[in-house]
Amino acid sequence: MTALWNRVCLATMAVVGLLVLVLVPNREAVATGFLGVIAVLGWVFVGTYAYRNRWRDTDGGRVVMQLMLCLTVICTQGMLTILTDYQYPAREVIRPLLLLGIALAVLDLLLTMVRLQNLQRGERR
């Protein structure tokens, strides 16, 4: 795949998403659909990245996998919440734990980025 193909695909999906948002009167259904799409795309990414990449070999690879896995799980949890009408067991504990996981994953991403940037600056001097 080329960068042009990526841009065309993203632009097409952006237009389709905006059209859905404008044309479908039930905004809750649209938001739920978008959440489901994010969850599915997230699982496809996590599976593909785990299978096809050596993500464990680099700090960047590990934090990308950690963050994507956390975001995918929280979107899946959101879909489960909607599909079960907010009634699945231990939701009041699972949701805050998942949000804590995302906060820690974003913090790890930030700390890793700053550390790697500092290492690169040290190499340039």
Secondary structure, 3 states (H helix, E strand, C coil): CCHHHHHHHHHHHHHHHHHHHHHCCCHHHHHHHHHHHHHHHHHHHHHHHHHHCCHHHCHHHHHHHHHHHHHHHHHHHHHHHHHCCCCCCCHHHHHHHHHHHHHHHHHHHHHHHHHHHHHHHHHHC
